[in-house]
Every structure is written in structure tokens, then in C-alpha cells.
Amino acid sequence: MKVLIVDDNGMMRDVIRMFLEQFKHEVLGEVGDGTKVIEAFQRLRPEVVLLDLVMPGVTGVDVLQQLKALDPAAKVVVITAVEQDETDKIVMQRGAAAILRKPFDSQELKDVMDRLV
């Protein structure tokens, strides 16, 4: 699948890219700031967006809402270390395809990506 990685931590983006490439997914681009996601999404047209929840600029929840307004069929996986039932409920209501908890291993990411195919 063609993927856009959105995370403010460069090391986390590197790890995600490595895992995705290991499983033969194509990383179309990386964004480290919530304010640049929509432009990258429109330009790159990824099949999946891996979206960090806590970022500077615009929060992942707001970006998720903007992505789904732009493309209701967008597949967005929220990646977060935040474990709160209310947050999970909000992102699922706003259209997240899945939630992946940090820290995660390559198999957890593979399982999530496999479910999106």
C-alpha cells in the first residue's frame, strides 16, 4: 500500500518507514507537523495515512477530521501513546480505521496494515 507517515518525531518516522518497507509498502512521504498534512495528502494521494495524535500545530484529532471531510474514504490509522477510552471513542467516531499504540513492534504494524487491504 502507498502510505503517508505523519509524526513529529523523526526517529519514529524512520522506524515506521523501516517497518513498512520491510513489508513491501511504499512510503510516499513523511510529514512532521499537523499543519502540512492536508497539502501532502492532496499532492501524494496515499492509500493509508499513519497519523500521530499529539503533534505541534494541529492535533491529530483535528487532522483526522479534516482528512475525512476531504475524502470520506481515506484510511487513517491513529498512532498514539495516549491510552484513554474517551480519546479512542473520539477518533473512531471521526473515522479512524484503527488505533496503534506506541510503542509498537513491526508485527503490530503489519497486522494493522493487513486489515486495511
N, C-alpha and C positions, 0 to 999 in steps of 0.2 A: 504494500500500500504506500501511497505518497503522503508524507507526514510533514507537518509544521510543528516545531518544538517551541514552546513559549515558557521560559523560566528565567528569572532574573539572576540565577546563579550559573555562571559559565561552566563550572565543573559539573554541575548537574546536567546541563545541556550536553556536555561531552559524554557523560556516562549514558544518557538516554540515546544519543546518536550511535554510540558503540553497540549498545544492545540491539537497536533497530537494524543496523547494518548487519549484525550477526544473524538476524532472522530474515535477511533479504528484503527489508523495507527500504524505500528511498526517502531520504530526508531532503525535502525541497528547500528548507530554510529554517533559520532559528531567529527568535525574537527575544530580547531580554527586558522588554518594557511593555506594559499593558497598552500604552498609547499607540504602539506601532503594529498591533496585531491585525486590525481590520485591513489596513493597507496591504500587509503581507498576504493575508488570506485572499483578498481580491486579485492580487497580482499572481500568486502562486497556484491558487485553486487546489489545495491539498484535499485528500480523501479523509484525513484524520488530523485533528488538532490536539496535541497534548498540551494542556493548559495548566500552568501553576496557579494556585488560588491566591496566594499572597505575593503581590508584586508592587513595586513603586509605580506611581502614575495612576493607572486604572486597575481596580481589583479584578481578579479572575472571574468573580461572580458577574461584574458589570460587563466584562469582555464576552463571557458566555452569552449573556442576554443580547448583546449587540450582534454576535455571530449568528445566533438563532433567528434574529429579526432579519438579518441579511439573507440567510439561507437556512430555512427551517429543517432541511435535510442534513445539515452539517453534523458530522460525527465529532463530538468534543469529549475527550477524556480529561477529567479534572484530576490533577496531581497535587496532593497536599499532605502536610504533616498534621494538619488540624483534624482532630477527632471529636466532632460534635454532631450529635444527631440532627440538630436544627440546621447546621450548615449543609449536611448531606441532603436533608429534605429540600432545602432551597435550591441547591444545584441540580438535583434530579427534577424538581418541578420546572426549572428553567431549561431543561432539555439535555443535560449531560448524558452521554451514552454509558459512562462508567466513572467510578472514582478509584484512583490508585493511590495508596498510602505510602508516603515516604517514611522510612527508607524501604525501597522495594528491590527485589532481585530480578535478574533477567527473565526467569520463568514467569514471574507475576506479570511482567510487561507483555511477554509473549502470549500468555493466557488471555489478557485483555484484548490484545490486537487480534488474536484468532477469533474471538467472539464478534468482532466488528466486521469480519469478512462476509 
